[in-house]
Amino acid sequence: MKPHRGHRSSLRIAAALVVSVAAAFTTASSIGSAEPEQPVPAQVPCGSPGSPPCPLQAWMRGNVGRPLATNNMKALADGLERTATLSPDPTWTSWKTFATQGAAAARKGDITGARASCKSCHDAWREAYKAKYRTRPVPR
């Protein structure tokens, strides 16, 4: 036996009614609460495979990684000079040192020296940066 079309319509109305009552009840219960609900900031994961890059990661790819991959020493030196100013913590003094050394190496055409400075900085600061500053916007 085939259900009557009116039956489907009744089910839709009943489902809509249940949703409406639940929404009204939830709203009413939150109105009477002593503390207002605080919005939860949306945390978009970044930096993992399949997710967008984190702010510094994206900046580094464009301003250091790309020039390094294409052997554009001028752009690499410029990117590393800018990188020297991006340390999020004033106690991380070797960040500036590594980036400045890398920029000097790039200006001399020393790709090996530039890569070595990148590795030194990553070895020293990558994990700490990811743990504390991963979603920090890149300062202008």
C-alpha positions in Angstrom: 0.0 0.0 0.0 1.4 3.4 -1.1 1.4 6.2 1.5 -0.9 9.1 0.7 0.8 12.3 -0.4 -0.7 14.2 2.4 1.2 11.9 4.8 4.5 13.2 3.5 3.3 16.7 3.9 2.2 16.0 7.5 5.6 14.5 8.3 7.4 17.6 7.0 5.2 19.9 9.0 5.8 17.7 12.1 9.5 17.8 11.6 9.5 21.6 11.2 7.4 22.0 14.3 9.9 19.8 16.4 12.8 21.9 15.1 11.0 25.2 15.9 10.0 24.1 19.4 13.6 22.9 20.1 15.0 26.2 18.9 12.6 28.2 20.9 13.3 26.2 24.0 17.0 26.6 23.6 16.7 30.3 23.1 14.4 30.7 26.1 16.7 28.8 28.4 19.7 30.9 27.4 17.8 34.2 28.0 17.3 33.3 31.7 20.9 32.4 32.3 23.0 34.6 34.6 25.9 34.8 32.2 25.6 35.6 28.5 27.0 33.0 26.2 30.4 33.9 24.8 30.9 33.3 21.1 33.5 30.6 20.5 36.1 31.9 17.9 36.3 29.6 14.9 39.7 28.0 14.8 40.6 27.1 11.2 43.4 24.6 11.3 46.4 25.6 9.3 49.8 24.2 8.3 48.8 20.6 8.2 48.5 18.6 4.9 45.1 19.4 3.4 44.6 22.6 5.3 45.5 26.1 4.3 49.0 27.4 5.3 49.5 29.4 8.4 50.2 33.1 8.0 54.0 33.0 8.3 54.2 29.7 6.4 52.4 31.3 3.4 54.5 34.4 3.6 57.7 32.4 3.8 56.7 30.3 0.8 56.2 33.3 -1.3 59.0 35.5 -0.1 61.7 33.0 0.7 60.8 29.6 -0.6 60.0 30.7 -4.2 63.1 32.8 -4.6 65.2 30.0 -3.2 63.6 27.5 -5.5 64.2 29.7 -8.6 67.7 30.9 -7.5 66.6 34.5 -7.4 69.2 35.7 -5.1 68.1 39.4 -4.9 64.5 38.4 -4.0 65.8 35.8 -1.5 68.1 38.4 0.1 65.1 40.9 0.3 62.9 38.2 1.8 65.4 37.2 4.4 66.0 40.8 5.4 62.3 41.2 5.9 62.3 37.8 7.8 64.8 39.3 10.2 62.1 41.7 11.4 59.4 39.1 11.9 60.5 37.5 15.2 57.5 37.3 17.5 59.6 37.4 20.7 62.3 39.9 21.4 64.3 37.2 23.3 64.6 35.1 20.1 67.7 37.1 19.0 69.2 34.4 16.9 66.1 34.6 14.6 67.4 38.0 13.4 71.0 36.8 13.2 70.1 33.7 11.1 67.9 35.7 8.7 70.5 38.5 8.3 73.3 35.9 7.7 71.1 34.2 5.1 70.4 37.6 3.4 74.2 38.3 3.3 74.9 34.9 1.8 72.2 35.4 -0.8 73.6 38.8 -1.8 77.0 37.0 -2.4 75.2 34.4 -4.5 75.9 31.7 -1.8 72.8 29.5 -2.0 74.4 26.9 0.3 75.0 29.5 3.0 71.5 30.9 2.6 70.0 27.4 3.0 72.2 26.8 6.0 70.8 29.9 7.7 67.3 28.8 7.0 67.9 25.4 8.5 69.6 26.9 11.6 66.6 29.2 12.2 64.1 26.4 11.6 66.0 24.1 14.0 66.1 26.7 16.7 62.6 28.2 16.4 60.1 26.3 14.2 58.6 24.1 17.0 58.4 27.0 19.5 56.8 29.2 16.8 54.3 26.6 15.8 53.3 26.0 19.5 52.8 29.6 20.4 52.4 31.8 17.4 51.1 29.5 14.6 48.1 31.6 13.7 49.7 35.0 14.3 49.3 37.3 11.3 52.5 38.5 9.6 53.1 42.1 10.7 53.1 44.6 7.9 
